[in-house]
Amino acid sequence: MSNARNEERKKRRLTVRFGLNGEKHLGYTCDVSSQGLYVESRIVYKPGTVLNLEITTSGGETILVEGKVCWAKKSPPNLNRVMKSGMGVYVQQFLKGEDVFRSFCH
């Protein structure tokens, strides 16, 4: 996502379930842009990994995204309160709810 840094990011906290091959881990967005999002979670995947993300809005709407991990930061378990773990995800494809997601970016 480094090439998208010139795009304005909006602080949004949305629930995200993500994973590979049916795995579902829980996380939260911290900021979003039309091209990507930062997912805060204790579970992080390596850069280059393509994930399926299910984002739920406070209104109960579901957004389905296929995204590629661009960077990841994993903090030691004993420092989770001080250092946050998470990953930057570039949106490769919207499977559902693109219009809803874009409304959060503006």
N, C-alpha and C positions, 0 to 999 in steps of 0.2 A: 503494500500500500504506500510505499514511500513516494511513488509518483503521483499519488492522489493528495498529498499533504497540502497542496495549494487550494484544495476544495474546503469550504467551510464545514466544520463538524458541529453537530448539535448534541448537547448533553441530553441523553435519554436513557432511562432505566427500564428495560423491558426484559421479561423472562425469556431465556433461550434454552432449548434442549438441543443437544448436538451430539454427533458421533459418526461412527463408521459401521456399516453392516448391521443396522438395527440397534446398535448401542445407543443409549441415551444418557448423557451427562447433563447436569444442570449448571447454568451460568446466568449472568446478567450483562446486558449491554451497558457501557458507560458513555460511549458516544457513537454517533452514527453519521454517515454521509451517504450520498446517493450511490457511492461505489464500494462502501465497506463499513465495517463496524469493529469496535473493540469489545471482546467478550472477556469479562472477568470470571475466572473459574479456577478451582484448585486443580482441575484436569486440563492439561494443555497438550496439543499435538505439535509435532515437528513442522517447521516451515516446508511448504510444498504439498502437505496433506490436503486432500479435497474432502470436505465435510458436508454433511447434510445438517441444516439448521432449521429448527422450528421455533419461530419467534412468536410470543403471545403478547398482545397488547393488553392494557388495563381494561379495555372494553370487551375482551374475550375474542378478538379477531386473531386469526392465525396467518402467519406469513411463512412460506416455505422457500428456503434458499439453498442453492449449492454454492459453496464458497471455498476459496483456497487460503490456507494459513500462510501469511506473509512473514510474520515474526511471532515469537512466543517468549514469554518470560515466566519461569517457574521459580517460586520462592520456597525456601525450606519450610517444612510444616511448623516449626517452632517460631517462625517469623511471619506467619500469615496475617497477623493483626497489624503489622508494621509495613510489610512489603506485599503488594498484591500480585497474584499470579493471573496471567491472561494471555490473550493472543489477538493479533490484528488479522482480520479476515477480509479478503477481497471478494466481493460478490461476483461470481461468474455467471449465475443464471437464477432468475426468479422462477419458481415452480408454482407459486400462488401468492397473491397479495402484494404485487409490486406497487400498485397505487397506494395502498395503505402504508407501506414502508416509505415511499417517497414523501408522503404527507408528514411523516415524522422528521424528515430531513429539512423541511422548510419552516 
